[in-house]
Amino acid sequence: MKNESTTLLEICCGCLEDALVANEAGADRIELNSALYLGGLTPSMATLQAVKEGCSLPVVAMVRHRGGGFCYGETEYKLMLKEAELLLQNGADGIAFGFLQEDRNLDVERTKAFVELIHSHGKEAVFHRAIDCVTDMEQVLEKLIGCGVDRVLTSGGKATAWEGRELLAKLQKQYGEEIQILPGSGLRKENAAGFVRQTGVHQIHSSCRGWKRDNTGVTESVSFAYCPGEHASDYEVVSREEVEALRRVL
């Protein structure tokens, strides 16, 4: 599907199948993860290689060692550096990452080191939604600009980008010439067009979530479900219909 919109659409993907759907349904860029139910973790090298072979879109790979917060020990940090290097060597067009200190301020030293590594490969440095947990978002954004970060994924410090749209509009107007503002969280076909109009942003991030059934993980005595209720036997996927519908309204 050819994209003639001026609003870039990034789709959050958790596997090869997700990326193939996004590629075919009208996305402009892929953010590649694993374990989306944990907020997205580092994908495997095999998955990245397969996505690069099967898709024509730029692929930003997540580097996130574990679930939970964004303050990492030295052993974790060294492993994440190695993961980033391997992802870049295996074709990643950018790396999404985020480092905070215990007080929820930016870890400037580690951020600079990651930016330097990513830029040494000629790729994009993307600070992820760790920024939505900081104490002063505008101050941190200015520090990210100083570190050379290319883009920041954010919901404006709220649970959803729609709720954070007032701050996101301000950030786009004030900092949009210095760093790319990529709003994400809760943006779908129902609200995306209005959101773009109100904020003036040039790109959005969406999971376009759907569900697929696999009944083999839940019995009367055992459950491997990670989503309760009606989706207990499901796993999340990128919905072709949702991507196509979102593409149409942008």
Order of alpha helices (4+ residues) and beta strands (2+ residues): beta-alpha-beta-alpha-beta-alpha-beta-alpha-beta-alpha-beta-alpha-beta-alpha-beta-beta-beta-alpha
